[in-house]
Amino acid sequence: MTESKKAPSPKRWRHDELLADLADHVRTTPESMQWSDMQLGPAGSARPDLFVMKKSYAKPRPVVYEVKISVADFRSDITSGKWQKYLEFAEGVYFAVPAGLITKLELPSGCGLIVRGPEGWRVLKAPTLQKISRLPQDVLLKLLIDGVHRQGMSRKIEHFNLQDAVKRIKAKFGTD
């Protein structure tokens, strides 16, 4: 009797888990700054999952990453045009999804697609960058003031994730 080998099932991501993984991936680029899940202005303004800028006075190139873990959530954003609000603050928008969730053909014109597969993150399509003249002062102040607090919070989250990883490793391989 031969055993049939099943292909491993793809990882089921939770939104915040996929966002944290994406933030870790983007953080490997030392010339960029990032803010996650932060409203870019007063109540009702855009709140991207991940807002990234290069550390540059001349060309900061702000970009938004919008994390989606279900086709329904992706389609809802497309239908409502929610992603277009980000173009006031960013030169481009990436949809960040688990591999196989959507295809490049499903993207709105100009949007990018980055996917998380078993081997890590991979850009399938870069967004068409639209130069913005400058970020509004209230957005820059928001990033500066709220961002300082959030950096402290992200360190706590990273520490928690490390603790969780150590616990899982010990459970699987023992304390030695």
Buried (B, 14 or more C-beta within 10 A) or exposed (E): EEEEEEEEEEEEBEBBBBBBBBBEBBBEEEEBBBBBBBBBBEEEBBBBBBBBBBEEEEEBBBBBBBBBBEEEBBEEBBEEEBBBBBBBBBBBBBBBBBBEBBEEEBBEEBBBBBBBEEEEBEEBBEBEBEEBEEBBEEBBEBBEEBBEEBEEEBEEBBEEBEEEEEEEEEEEEEEE
